[in-house]
Amino acid sequence: MLQNVNVSALASDVVSLLMPSIHLDMERLPESNANHAVLRLQGKLSLETVHNFIQTVRPDPADHLILDLSGITFLDSAGTGALVQLFVHRRNKGQTFALAGLTTQSNAVLQVAGLTKLLPNYASNREALAAQK
């Protein structure tokens, strides 16, 4: 006896299992205040997530922005370009920008791109905050 099978739903389930979702979560950390914004990023900063990243982070009015990248699982050239775009945008507005907690993969990507000297980066949020004072 044949059963009715929703092939579309089955295919969607298979794709979900084979292709993990690509996401980037952003969280404003408690050490943020009116002058300093500390945002923790978790997930992938890649072609699939940069548009939302830029749309969310670019309008932040804080004078000093620190991005905690310790939760980044993957950084590609699009993500790197978004970091540079954000850095330039903030510098042109007289605001600062720093990275903290780079993962081994993120650090390697920035080194290969020659950006570790351009983009201020610190081992921790605490170091990045101390440098802004």
C-alpha positions as CSV (number, residue, x, y, z in Angstrom):
1,M,0.0,0.0,0.0
2,L,1.4,3.4,-1.0
3,Q,1.3,6.3,1.5
4,N,1.1,9.9,0.6
5,V,4.5,11.4,1.1
6,N,5.2,15.1,0.9
7,V,8.3,15.0,-1.3
8,S,8.9,18.8,-0.9
9,A,8.9,18.6,2.9
10,L,11.1,15.5,2.8
11,A,13.6,17.2,0.4
12,S,13.7,20.3,2.7
13,D,14.4,18.1,5.7
14,V,17.3,16.3,3.8
15,V,18.8,19.7,2.7
16,S,18.6,21.0,6.3
17,L,20.5,17.9,7.5
18,L,23.2,18.2,4.9
19,M,23.6,21.9,4.9
20,P,23.9,23.4,8.3
21,S,22.3,26.8,8.7
22,I,24.5,29.8,8.2
23,H,23.9,32.4,10.8
24,L,25.6,35.2,12.7
25,D,24.3,36.2,16.1
26,M,25.1,39.5,17.6
27,E,24.9,40.3,21.3
28,R,25.5,43.7,23.0
29,L,27.6,42.8,26.1
30,P,27.0,44.3,29.6
31,E,30.2,46.3,29.5
32,S,28.6,48.5,26.8
33,N,27.5,52.0,27.7
34,A,26.6,55.2,25.8
35,N,30.2,55.7,24.8
36,H,31.4,52.2,24.2
37,A,29.6,49.4,22.4
38,V,30.9,45.9,22.8
39,L,29.3,43.4,20.5
40,R,29.9,39.6,20.6
41,L,29.6,37.9,17.3
42,Q,28.8,34.2,17.1
43,G,28.6,32.1,13.9
44,K,29.9,32.8,10.4
45,L,30.9,36.2,9.1
46,S,30.7,35.3,5.5
47,L,29.0,36.2,2.2
48,E,25.7,34.9,3.5
49,T,25.7,37.0,6.7
50,V,27.6,40.3,5.8
51,H,24.5,42.2,4.6
52,N,22.7,41.8,7.8
53,F,25.9,42.4,9.8
54,I,26.5,45.8,8.1
55,Q,22.9,46.8,8.3
56,T,22.8,46.1,12.0
57,V,26.2,47.4,13.2
58,R,26.9,50.4,10.9
59,P,24.3,52.7,12.5
60,D,25.6,52.1,16.1
61,P,26.1,55.6,17.6
62,A,28.7,54.7,20.2
63,D,32.0,56.6,19.8
64,H,34.0,53.3,20.4
65,L,32.9,50.0,18.9
66,I,34.6,46.7,19.9
67,L,33.7,43.5,18.1
68,D,34.3,40.4,20.1
69,L,35.1,37.8,17.4
70,S,35.8,34.9,19.8
71,G,32.6,33.2,18.7
72,I,33.3,33.5,15.0
73,T,33.5,30.0,13.5
74,F,34.3,31.1,10.0
75,L,35.5,34.3,8.3
76,D,35.8,34.7,4.6
77,S,36.8,37.5,2.2
78,A,33.3,39.0,2.2
79,G,33.4,39.1,6.0
80,T,36.8,40.6,6.0
81,G,35.6,43.2,3.5
82,A,32.7,44.1,5.8
83,L,35.1,44.6,8.7
84,V,37.2,47.0,6.6
85,Q,34.1,48.8,5.3
86,L,32.9,49.3,8.9
87,F,36.4,50.4,10.0
88,V,36.5,53.1,7.2
89,H,32.9,54.2,7.8
90,R,33.6,54.7,11.5
91,R,36.9,56.4,11.0
92,N,35.3,58.9,8.6
93,K,32.8,59.8,11.3
94,G,35.5,60.3,13.9
95,Q,34.5,57.0,15.7
96,T,36.8,54.2,16.6
97,F,36.7,50.5,15.9
98,A,38.5,47.5,17.3
99,L,38.5,43.7,17.2
100,A,38.9,41.5,20.2
101,G,39.3,37.8,20.7
102,L,40.3,36.7,17.2
103,T,40.1,33.0,16.6
104,T,43.0,31.3,15.0
105,Q,41.1,31.1,11.6
106,S,40.0,34.7,11.8
107,N,43.5,35.9,12.6
108,A,45.0,33.9,9.8
109,V,42.5,35.4,7.3
110,L,43.3,38.9,8.4
111,Q,47.1,38.2,8.3
112,V,46.9,36.8,4.8
113,A,44.9,39.9,3.7
114,G,47.5,42.2,5.4
115,L,44.9,43.7,7.7
116,T,46.3,42.9,11.2
117,K,48.2,46.3,11.2
118,L,45.3,48.3,9.8
119,L,42.5,46.9,12.0
120,P,43.2,47.4,15.7
121,N,42.9,44.1,17.4
122,Y,43.3,42.9,21.0
123,A,43.4,39.6,22.8
124,S,40.4,40.5,24.9
125,N,37.5,42.9,25.3
126,R,39.2,44.2,28.5
127,E,42.4,45.1,26.6
128,A,40.3,46.8,23.8
129,L,38.4,48.8,26.3
130,A,41.6,49.9,28.2
131,A,43.1,51.0,24.9
132,Q,40.1,53.3,24.2
133,K,40.5,55.3,27.4
